[in-house]
Amino acid sequence: MADLIAFPTVSSDSNLEMMVYLANRLSHLGARTDLFHDETGHKANLFATLGPDREGGVVLSGHSDVVPAVAEDWSSDPFEMVEREGRLYGRGACDMKGFIAATLAAAEGLDAAALTRPVHFAFTYDEEVGCIGARALVEELARREVRPATAIIGEPTSMRIVEGHKGCCEYTTHFRGCAGHGSQPERGVNAAEYAAAYVGRLLQLRRDLVARAPEGSPFDPPWSTVNVGRIEGGVAHNVIAAHAHVEWETRPVSAADQAFVKRTMAAYVEEELLPAMRSVWPGADISTQTIGEVEGLEPMTENAARRLVAELTGANGAEVVSFGTEAGLFQKLGLAAVVCGPGSIEQAHKPDEYVSLDQLSACLDMLDRLGGRLAA
Ligand SMILES: [Zn+2]
């Protein structure tokens, strides 16, 4: 864990050194390892497998990147692990280098030859900026013939089982109109006014989403939400606005709602707004830019990963949380997925981030039992 924290893998920077380190450690143990680079070549995902080359088995997933650390706010160097009073401090201690280190430690204790089902290690880049690496990794896995059965995403949940979280999708919608004098509004195309209409449709959609709340939804609030976070446009009182943009997000409780929101807004643009704008000026346009889409993790009645982790940890029941993770991407691929990892989300993204030794040993216990299970 000290080695991992010493790699300053802030999302904006390269994670390659850490990934090569992890690949070396795992291949020493006999794992088959694959590094998948992004298009810049400065970042990579690592996928490694111990045990037989066959269907099933478990994916242990963690992101390699960390949020930035402002050294002055810390009691010690954020990229040098320090132990104080039963806690290990450092950027990424709970989010998520403690978990990654625990998977390596557990791998060292495994008798790989005895495994009847594989254990996979999925270490990704750019989680903190929209699960970009995991998306690429999941696409890579989709191309493979053999597929793991379950995934444990070791984000900090204090070792409780998390079976659901909403998605989080952020968009910026840009409006291009045609400027003109404010005294003759009909001669121009007012981007700010069309943006206002668009916001009106979003608010109507927000009400429609309330009615779509799934029966027994565990979320708070139980339905998918829409929020308009920022509106900007135009230049002055007396000028027809040529440009405007709206920054908005939706937090869907299901993939179906996510698709519903996108479909509804796209149809509104294509069928109503654009024809109206272009009837005045053909150069008018509306485009929606995706800032980030984190898939939700939908709670399932039947979830093999929940059952497995409950047996391994002795935890009773499962909960939902308000933060997003890579778990939804694995679920979308067809795996049963839960989030369960050492440390608390309360300590993530803060100065003096830590994970307690107690939490790490609970995680190691879970992983050791998992090893035994996969050898049975
Ligand atoms: Zn995280």
Boltz pocket constraint, residues with backbone or C-beta under 6 A from the ligand:
constraints:
  - pocket:
      binder: B
      contacts: [[A, 63], [A, 95], [A, 96], [A, 127], [A, 155]]
      max_distance: 6.0
